[in-house]
Amino acid sequence: MNHHSQTLSFWQNLAQRYTHRALLLHDVTLLLIMMVLAGCGLIYEFLLSHYAARVLGATELAIFAVFTVMIAAMGLGSFAAARIRQPFTGFAWLELAIGIIGATAILLIAGVITLTTLLPQVIADTYGIHSLPPEGGLIRAAQKLSLLMPYGFAFILGALIGAEIPLIARVREQIYGKYLQHNTGTIYGADYIGAGIGALLFVLFLLQLDVALAAVLAASANLVMGLIFFFRYRSHIRGWRWLAFGHCLAALIIITIGIKGPHWEEVMEDLLYKDKVIYSMTTVYQRVVVTKRIMNPNKPPIYSLFINGHTQFSSRDEKIYHAMLTYPAMAASARHNQVLIIGGGDGLALRDVLRWNPQHVTLVDLDPQIVHFFSRPYLKDGQIINTPLLELNQHAFADPRVELRFGDAFLTVDELLAEDERYDTIIIDLPDPNHPDLNKLYSARFYARLFQLLAGDGALVTQSTSPYHAPEAFISIGKTLRYAGFPHVDQYHANVPSFGEWGWSIATRNGASALSRLRRLPRLPREDSWLTRDLLLGAFAFNRGFFDSSPAIQVNRVNSTILYDYYRLGWQRETDS
């Protein structure tokens, strides 16, 4: 080989190595961008579904519906990407749009829902028609339309996100200058890994943040990746000056929302409550709001607790609910030495149980943040804001006889069984079964485990939603207790003004039924500020024909959604009527 050939070969090899490294750098850049964007996309999906569940109430339905809409829209977006002629330009503008929409969607939804909710009151105040505020017609249509906004944004974001993979695949092929056999598989691999990382970050970190702030963090990552793509391939992008201006505008929007967004969201949420919001927090499990109302300056304020928008108690009438929850079971139990409370993180059921002088009370709750709020002083703006709530539960959590266990009650019950625990009374104070995770805590399997924990002469009680608004769900809970092995199950009800007509189910393991035991009492064994013997016994009476539908009502099993369906359809029926 002559000297000229050797020189040529050297430069060819050098050019090949340089080209290989350049292509490798392109691939690393593009696949990194794809991974981060996939993570951002999944975070947007989780945030929208999480927020939709909060504002729409039907938790499981809202979450699944948002996921369904977004996934379907991603497919449509993939098809639509074929109509974008310039993949570099299209991808750059696509990421800018996703970043802006992802950052603003939650606040826009909150703003429109707040506006349509307050519109009747605004019109009534403006025209002085407080006795008959405007309802129905265009106002009702606007309110219903506002509740569809989470699905609308899910569709828009889904369509944009769905166009990412086809465009990035075309970008890679243009860079390589040829058809790539494994192009789609490589990009999907990066997409799946990025989505997995995004899901992990959401569960471990972002779920605990305010939704507006979490959206800003995802949008910031989205914008950074868009800028990297813009600067790396600016020569391939048409109208890059307008795109640069768009990124500056997007950065300004994201920074503004990052600073002001959580406050704006709190203000809009506060407007939806009739009373003054004194405290709100987002825990890993739920959204918690505490309100305060002053009806008469000469009387104590009324405090209310809301979880995910649902009333949990009002200090005005909580004594009715908690007396009906705890008193019958404690009075029907032969002893009160060992008591188990499942739920009741506000400490109000615990307060009433402690009046029976038990030796030991075990309270199981999923959310330590709620228990901590009702057990220790909380400072806000230099003031302790929960002093009235600590006084309301009479500092029950400070009692040395109380043992706290945090975790999923479904699993904690197994731990108690393994420890061979037995309880004279079991009180279940859980939210309504409006979520799959709660549905299982009303199942035959869960009640069968509690049957084993209950002492032979003890009693178990569970709140059982409204027999008026959701009678099928109410009856199903009673039938499920019987199916789980309890030979005697009675159901009773009372009017709690904050809730309306409410119901409970009480069961015994051996001997006489709880109702029979209560009838034998010549008088109430403990004084109560609200209950009388006649009122207690009268609560077990229902209107003629109430239980006629019982034979057709199904038992709730752990893997079914029977109770959840009964509950949702019952309350929906009341809403539509």
TAJOGI-V358287 format. One line per field, one symbol per residue. phi: phi as a letter, one per 30 degrees, with the letter a starting at -180 (. if undefined). burial: # if it has 24 or more other C-alpha atoms within 12 Angstrom, else .. Layout:
# TAJOGI-V358287
phi->???
burial->???
This chain:
# TAJOGI-V358287
phi->.ddddddddddddddddddddddddededdddeddddddddddedddddddddddcideddddddddddddddddddddddddddcdddddddddddddddddcedddddddddddddeeddddddcicddbddbihdddddddddddeedddddddddddddddeddddddddddiadcdcedddddedddddddddddddddbdddcedddddddddddeddddddddddbedccdiddddddddddddddddddddceededdddddddcdcddcabaccdcaccbccbbccbedbddccbcbbhicdcabddbdddeddddcdeddddddbbdcbcccjiddidddeddddchddabcccbdcdddeddcbbdccbhibdccedddddchhddddddcccbcldeddddddddddhdbbdbbbcbcdedcaeddeddccdddddddeddddeccbbbbdbhcdddbdddeddddddddddkddbbcbbaaccedcjdbbbbbbbcbidddddddddddaddbdbdbdbddddddddcbdeidcddeeddcdccdccbedededdddddddddd
burial->.........................##.#######################################.##########..#..#..###################################............#........#..############################.#.......#..##..######.###.##...##.######################..#...#..#..##.##..##.###.##..##.###.######.#########.########.........#######################################################.#.#################.#......##.##########.#..#.###.######..#....############################################################################.##.##########.####.##.....#.#.#..###.###.##.............#####..########.##......
